[in-house]
Amino acid sequence: PMNKEEIVSIISRKLKLVRTEYNFSQDKMADILGLSKKTLIQIEKERTELSWTACIAVCAIFRESEILRMSFGEDPVKLVQTIA
């Protein structure tokens, strides 16, 4: 089974794909997740990772995302609930 660190890493790496899947600008995505645009850019450039709380938000808001479902093979919300 995956642990928190692995989930954070995967979601952080896939964030840009999820954003483009939903056709959101960086400004809109940062706004939705309560991040600064600067932080979002750092995450998308893989210089930093999302917090666990932000990962839960991504899973909840984008639970229908094909990218997340392909990454985790199930409902991303159930996955984070199991880990939490």
C-alpha positions as CSV (number, residue, x, y, z in Angstrom):
1,P,0.0,0.0,0.0
2,M,1.1,3.6,-0.6
3,N,2.1,6.0,2.2
4,K,1.5,9.7,2.5
5,E,4.9,10.6,1.0
6,E,4.3,8.6,-2.1
7,I,0.8,10.1,-2.6
8,V,2.1,13.6,-2.1
9,S,4.9,12.9,-4.6
10,I,2.5,11.5,-7.2
11,I,-0.1,14.2,-6.9
12,S,2.6,16.9,-6.9
13,R,4.1,15.5,-10.1
14,K,0.7,15.1,-11.8
15,L,-0.7,18.5,-10.7
16,K,0.1,20.3,-14.0
17,L,-1.6,17.4,-15.9
18,V,-4.7,17.7,-13.8
19,R,-4.7,21.5,-14.2
20,T,-4.5,21.1,-18.0
21,E,-7.1,18.3,-18.0
22,Y,-9.5,20.8,-16.5
23,N,-8.3,23.7,-18.7
24,F,-7.5,25.9,-15.7
25,S,-4.9,28.7,-15.8
26,Q,-2.2,28.7,-13.2
27,D,-4.0,31.6,-11.6
28,K,-7.3,29.8,-11.4
29,M,-5.6,26.5,-10.1
30,A,-3.7,28.4,-7.4
31,D,-6.8,30.2,-6.4
32,I,-8.8,26.9,-6.2
33,L,-6.1,25.2,-4.0
34,G,-5.4,28.3,-1.9
35,L,-1.8,28.5,-3.0
36,S,0.1,31.4,-4.4
37,K,0.8,31.3,-8.1
38,K,4.5,31.3,-7.3
39,T,4.1,28.1,-5.1
40,L,2.0,26.4,-7.8
41,I,4.8,27.2,-10.4
42,Q,7.4,25.7,-8.0
43,I,5.3,22.5,-7.7
44,E,4.7,22.3,-11.4
45,K,8.5,22.6,-12.0
46,E,9.0,19.8,-9.4
47,R,11.1,22.1,-7.2
48,T,8.7,21.6,-4.2
49,E,5.8,19.4,-3.3
50,L,2.2,20.0,-2.2
51,S,1.4,19.7,1.5
52,W,-0.7,16.7,2.6
53,T,-3.7,19.0,3.2
54,A,-3.4,20.4,-0.4
55,C,-3.2,16.8,-1.7
56,I,-6.5,16.0,0.0
57,A,-8.0,19.1,-1.5
58,V,-6.8,18.1,-5.0
59,C,-8.3,14.6,-4.5
60,A,-11.6,16.0,-3.3
61,I,-12.0,18.8,-5.9
62,F,-10.7,16.7,-8.8
63,R,-12.0,13.3,-7.8
64,E,-13.3,12.7,-11.3
65,S,-9.9,13.4,-12.9
66,E,-8.8,10.7,-15.3
67,I,-5.2,11.6,-14.4
68,L,-5.7,10.9,-10.7
69,R,-7.8,7.8,-11.4
70,M,-5.1,6.4,-13.7
71,S,-2.5,7.1,-11.1
72,F,-4.3,5.5,-8.2
73,G,-6.6,3.0,-9.9
74,E,-9.5,4.0,-7.8
75,D,-11.4,6.9,-6.3
76,P,-8.6,9.3,-5.1
77,V,-10.7,10.4,-2.1
78,K,-11.1,6.8,-0.8
79,L,-7.4,6.4,-1.2
80,V,-6.5,9.4,1.0
81,Q,-9.1,8.4,3.5
82,T,-7.5,5.0,3.8
83,I,-4.1,6.5,4.3
84,A,-5.3,9.2,6.7
